[in-house]
Amino acid sequence: MAISEESFQRGIILSDDKDFTAPSSRLSADPIIDALDITYSWINIEEAMNTDGNYNDPLHEYLAYTFYLKNTGNETVPVRMTLDIRSVHLGLDSAIRILFIENDTIFTMYQKPDEEETEYFNMPEAEYFVSDTRVLDEVIRNFRPGQVNKYTFLLWLEGEDPDCTNDVQGGRIKLQMNFKIEGGQDLS
């Protein structure tokens, strides 16, 4: 996770704890190595949401990270939030799911479109990635001075996905989440 330089200078900051004891322009979740496929119902979402920073499930391997975004500036601004795929190996992006939770109330799941039409049971309907290299592109409108948003990010290999085959075994993916004040000079 990264805040653009201009946005950081204007007071947009990140923290992996709600008290902002170590505010930063960059945060990193711990990588998951050699994860096996699991399914949505196996994920301990509540425990992940209640754990600041990295959450490690003792039963299953998946990425779970909770962080906070704050406006310490003196102006209300729109903040663009993007999640980009920086690199992918062995088509792993076709077999993952990403659950993004905002303020413990807004749950959005993302996936790459399946190669074949598939009906999933006991899992929320997913939104498709914006493009082959961008998972999401949203704007936080009217991000007010003093406002804090909480986010929980979960990523796993979805075993019910028909694209989750032995072909993706050993695959890797690197994602980058960016936040920047909309209309700023350093838009990418």
Disulfide bonds with the S-S distance in Angstrom:
none
